[in-house]
Amino acid sequence: MRKTIIVSNRLPVKISESNGEYIMQPSEGGLATGLGSIYREGNNIWIGWPGQEISAEKNQEKITRQLRKLNLMPVFLTQEEINNFYEGFSNETLWPVFHYMAVYARYEQDYWDAYYEVNKKFRDIVLKLAAPGDIIWIHDYQLLLLPGMIRAEMPEISIGFFQHIPFPSFELFRLLPWRAEILEGMLGADLMGFHTFDDTRHFLNAANRILPVNTSANVVSWNDRAIVVETFPMGIDFNKYAALGNNPEVRKQVGYLKDNFQHERMVLSIDRLDYSKGILQRLQAFELLLQLQPEYVGRVVLYMIVVPSRDTVPQYKELRDEIDKLVGNINARFRTLAWHPIQYFYRSFPVEILSALYNFADICLVTPMRDGMNLVSKEYVASRNNNDGVLILSEMAGASKELIDALIVNPNNIGAFTRAIVDALNMPLEEQQRRMKQMRAIVAKFNIHHWVKLFMTRLQEVNEMQQNMLARRVNQETAVLIRQQYHEAKKRIIFLDYDGTLVGFQPNIDMASPDPDLYQLLRELSAVPGNDIVMISGRKHETLGDWFGHLKLDLIAEHGAWQKTKEGEWYQLPGLTDKWKKEILPIMELATDRTPGSLIEEKSYSLVWHYRKVESGLGELRANELMSTLRYFTVEKGLQVLPGDKVIEVKNVEINKGKAALSWLNHKRYDFMMAMGDDVTDEDIFKALPPKAITIKVGSQVSAAQYYLRSYHEVRHLLRTLKQ
Ligand code: GDG
């Protein structure tokens, strides 16, 4: 039976030891809850590190047996792997770069090697458990290479990947010495998810700039696979937090808080110790509030929980020391005999206490410098059953894209941040409720179960799309059928586009001249009795003549403006005019003057603007501008503006590869017809040919062709094997 395999760095369980026995405690995290409905079912399984070093083999076996009963499968890591893969590459290289703190990043070869090896370790365990047809869902930045590693061994398996932390802008991501390997690893997935549209956009941009991929909207074509990249903002278990408010233990804790803070308003802050969380800036804003508005002295308390984390790493230790210092300083400066401005805890608490704090606090301050999503903000909202309370939220947290009714602040703007606290303290109840209601509706709807369902449904849709594509690919079976038709036929015609179909793209248009292997292939094909081979290209007729005039090929140049049979001379399509060029050329020249690397190619009846060598991004921007200007100037002039592969071509509408191909079919009756091409202009041929013709697109984009091949290499291979 088809099963689902979840893979994440950590298993959703805490293991503790007591008298030589291991005790497994399920973790309460949101992800564990959301995925609980999946991994606990049937044969499904969750693979991950149990969270501590367990070296003795017999203990590993014991733990494995116990975990298997819970549908969990451990990946054991050695202390060195924990140091280099987890603390090292994951937390000292990827974490700072992905959180825009590149100055903290360490680029150590040993870290990378360990990261690679541990990803392989995860892969081996996945491969032992995975069967064809299974679904694999991989989580987060510790396992960026895993999708690619699994894909290499199981090309057909369905893989989803979700990244919980931000994906940085290209300028940051490019700093990583292993950036290409990382992207290649991630692109092993079929569906890739991020919390925000910005992360998605940054990923697509990085992939485009670093790898030779094709991207259209949110679909990346890489190694003949279409990978869908989408935004799935993660939610929380809304009902759990809403219901916790009525839990007796929580009520009791709220009671204590009420007694202790009878005269003060509470501002709550909960984070893991991390430089990305903006804890120091939060303290500064609170300090400024007490300094500028002394009326709040004695009336407001900052209740700050910092959960211990990574504090053996020097930067974290330093941060902790700085927090200690600043808290001590503020408390010493502003405290009164009866009042402490900051209640600071460096520890974690049971969820009932968190819930009590969420219920009691007037304001929740969530002001990270960067955060993938931030679940604390959503937990606060879900806990406010009375719809009161104010959330102050950093615009750098993914959650700010959904919780737009929070008071949104830039955590670097300490002044504005302080004003937000004052606004929150003075916000009328009605406004609090209006804002909170809107946010609660969002957190309730886009909860963790909704998130899991959306991701899984989309993964299935992506797989169906890929299956359809696969069915169109010329595989061994279709190749045999094509060969059979070819051999049974007496009169055959084969239309071949040139650039991108028979040769690869080159940075210079003149560099893509035919090679000896291609000449040999064309010579052999055209020598077969009954074969008419037609080269049908957008190239200039002079070029096609120079390159292929000496072969027994029919030539159609400039999309059909010039034509030549193998025995005949070049002739032009009658009735064409090139007077329009006078008007269009200056528009293209203007674009060329403004865009370094671009150039204009002039053909008899068309003008082409090339931007293959223009800086990535700028080329596309100018091409879009030029397209809209050209569309305006070409209406009612009988001209067509065609976007191609890094080109824009303007030509007479009458010139059309489809029409040209049809005129060839008028001369003779063929019992085998085939056309191959990669470009938009080739679509006209695919559409014009009768249904029994075999049409093959080079590249996997949407096309009117029946089949597709991946590259010009595969085109040559198919042509070469036709005679077999
Ligand atoms: C990654 C991304 C993204 C906190 N203190 C205690 C405690 N917590 C719980 C909170 C909340 C969670 O920890 C922290 O939420 P984050 O959103 O920071 O989640 P992480 O998993 O650390 O971070 C983040 C998230 O993944 C999900 O994709 O939002 O941006 O960095 O649930 O309640 N829980 C208990 N005691 C505490 O003292 N029991």
Residues whose N, C-alpha, C, O or C-beta is under 5 A from the ligand:
A	BS01	GDG	H164 I165 M234 V307 R347 S348 F349 P350 V351 D371 G372 M373 N374 L375 V376
